[in-house]
Amino acid sequence: MRSYRRTVLLLLHNYFEIIFWFAAAYLVLAGEFRFENMNGSLVGVIYSSFVVMTNFGSPGIKAQTVVGLYVLWAQSITGLFMTLLSLARFIALLPAPGTLEKGERQD
């Protein structure tokens, strides 16, 4: 690992890449979804993709078919998995806390 900043930037890049790929899937499979309050505009679809990725579900997009439901679930699970993986990675990088016990020190 070169730096924490690089790791964070790569992680954010990966999040946004997945958001845009799912937004493209929503546009290609537009018949599988019902877009509320945005009429399927590009900005609205990207926003819906972001909300589905960061939450479980979106008030702005509803699945009309089973395929649409699978796509929404896939994005929600991907977002959850990426968040857990990212947290695990950063927790593993944290330095170990010091100890006051003489038997545990590695002086």
VOPA-301315 format. One record per residue (C-alpha): z, x, y; residue number from 0. Coordinates in Angstrom, 1 decimal. Each point is the difference from the previous one (the first is absolute). Example, Ala and Ser with C-alpha at 12.3 -4.5 7.8 and 13.67 -1.06 7.14 Angstrom:
(rec (7.8 12.3 -4.5) 0),
(rec (-0.7 1.4 3.4) 1),
END
This chain:
(rec (0.0 0.0 0.0) 0),
(rec (-1.0 1.5 3.3) 1),
(rec (2.0 -2.2 2.3) 2),
(rec (1.8 -3.3 0.3) 3),
(rec (-2.4 -1.1 2.9) 4),
(rec (-3.0 0.6 -2.2) 5),
(rec (1.6 -2.0 -2.9) 6),
(rec (0.8 -2.9 2.3) 7),
(rec (-3.5 0.0 1.6) 8),
(rec (-1.7 0.0 -3.5) 9),
(rec (2.3 -2.8 -1.1) 10),
(rec (-0.9 -2.1 3.0) 11),
(rec (-3.7 0.8 -0.5) 12),
(rec (0.3 -1.2 -3.6) 13),
(rec (1.7 -3.2 1.0) 14),
(rec (-2.7 -0.9 2.6) 15),
(rec (-2.8 0.9 -2.4) 16),
(rec (1.4 -2.4 -2.5) 17),
(rec (0.4 -2.7 2.7) 18),
(rec (-3.7 0.4 1.0) 19),
(rec (-1.2 0.0 -3.6) 20),
(rec (1.8 -3.3 -0.7) 21),
(rec (-1.2 -1.4 3.3) 22),
(rec (-3.6 0.8 -1.1) 23),
(rec (0.8 -1.7 -3.3) 24),
(rec (1.2 -3.1 1.9) 25),
(rec (-3.3 -0.1 1.9) 26),
(rec (-2.1 0.5 -3.1) 27),
(rec (1.9 -2.6 -1.9) 28),
(rec (0.4 -2.4 3.0) 29),
(rec (-0.5 -3.1 -2.2) 30),
(rec (3.1 0.9 -2.0) 31),
(rec (2.3 -0.2 3.0) 32),
(rec (0.9 -2.4 2.9) 33),
(rec (0.7 1.7 3.3) 34),
(rec (2.2 -2.0 2.3) 35),
(rec (0.0 0.4 3.8) 36),
(rec (-2.6 2.7 0.1) 37),
(rec (-3.2 -1.4 -1.5) 38),
(rec (-0.6 3.1 -2.1) 39),
(rec (-0.6 2.4 2.9) 40),
(rec (0.0 3.7 -0.7) 41),
(rec (3.2 0.7 2.0) 42),
(rec (1.7 -3.0 -1.6) 43),
(rec (-0.9 1.1 -3.5) 44),
(rec (1.2 3.6 0.7) 45),
(rec (3.3 -1.5 1.4) 46),
(rec (0.3 -2.2 -3.1) 47),
(rec (-0.6 3.0 -2.2) 48),
(rec (2.7 1.9 1.9) 49),
(rec (2.5 -2.8 -0.4) 50),
(rec (-0.7 -0.4 -3.7) 51),
(rec (0.4 3.7 -0.5) 52),
(rec (3.4 0.2 1.9) 53),
(rec (1.4 -3.3 -1.2) 54),
(rec (-0.3 -2.2 -3.0) 55),
(rec (-2.5 -2.5 1.2) 56),
(rec (-1.5 -1.0 3.4) 57),
(rec (0.2 -3.2 2.0) 58),
(rec (-3.6 0.6 1.0) 59),
(rec (-1.8 0.3 -3.4) 60),
(rec (0.2 -2.3 -3.0) 61),
(rec (-1.7 0.5 -3.4) 62),
(rec (-2.3 -2.9 -1.0) 63),
(rec (-0.8 1.3 -3.5) 64),
(rec (1.7 2.0 -2.7) 65),
(rec (-2.1 3.1 1.0) 66),
(rec (1.2 -0.3 3.6) 67),
(rec (3.6 -0.2 -1.3) 68),
(rec (-0.5 3.1 -2.1) 69),
(rec (-1.4 1.9 3.0) 70),
(rec (3.0 -1.0 2.1) 71),
(rec (2.4 1.0 -2.7) 72),
(rec (-1.7 3.3 -0.6) 73),
(rec (0.4 0.9 3.7) 74),
(rec (3.6 -1.1 0.2) 75),
(rec (0.9 2.0 -3.1) 76),
(rec (-2.0 3.0 1.2) 77),
(rec (2.0 -0.1 3.3) 78),
(rec (3.3 -0.3 -1.8) 79),
(rec (-0.9 2.8 -2.4) 80),
(rec (-1.1 2.3 2.8) 81),
(rec (3.2 -0.7 2.0) 82),
(rec (2.2 0.8 -3.0) 83),
(rec (-2.0 3.1 -0.8) 84),
(rec (0.2 1.2 3.6) 85),
(rec (3.7 -0.5 0.2) 86),
(rec (0.5 1.8 -3.3) 87),
(rec (-2.1 3.0 1.3) 88),
(rec (1.9 0.3 3.2) 89),
(rec (3.4 -0.4 -1.6) 90),
(rec (-0.9 2.8 -2.5) 91),
(rec (-0.9 2.3 3.0) 92),
(rec (3.3 -0.4 1.7) 93),
(rec (2.3 3.0 -0.2) 94),
(rec (3.0 -0.2 -2.3) 95),
(rec (3.3 -0.6 1.9) 96),
(rec (2.5 2.8 0.0) 97),
(rec (3.3 -0.2 -1.9) 98),
(rec (3.5 1.1 0.8) 99),
(rec (0.9 0.6 -3.6) 100),
(rec (0.2 3.7 -0.9) 101),
(rec (-1.2 -0.6 -3.6) 102),
(rec (-3.1 -1.7 1.1) 103),
(rec (-1.2 2.5 2.6) 104),
(rec (-2.8 2.4 -0.7) 105),
(rec (1.0 2.8 2.4) 106),
END
